[in-house]
Amino acid sequence: MAHEIINPAGLHDPVGFGYSHIATTAGELVFIAGQYASDGSGQVTSGDFAEQVERSLENLKIALAEVGLDFGHVVQLRTYIVGHDAAKLETIGKIIGRIWGGRPPTQTLLGVAALALPDMLFEVDAVAVRP
């Protein structure tokens, strides 16, 4: 893989929160626009937060596969959460941990008042690196 995930000893261990502090790269960057819990027509598929996170990440997986990449190529996530709270952070941490294990990509989490569609509760965009 053409990147390295680094969590400096002088900073807190962010892995349990679902992210890493630093990603260094030496390859070609790929930027994935915000993915949300949409079906093939762009409609939100569920009103449940955890289901929206799962579907959004599945859509990210589809986008990555389109350019010959997978979750292992992602070095940065930006997540946007309507009505952010500790329970939602825990949900995201568990799902990110299931996908990336002990080496999640860097992540910036933003609590927002609303997203593009009224039913959207979660959105994620990503930066990936081609090997």
Secondary structure, DSSP 8 states (H G I E B T S, - for coil): --EEEE--TTS---GGGT-BSEEEE-SEEEEEEEE-SB-TTS-B--S-HHHHHHHHHHHHHHHHHHTT--GGGEEEEEEEEET--HHHHHHHHHHHHHHHTT---EEEEEEES--SSTT--EEEEEEEEE-
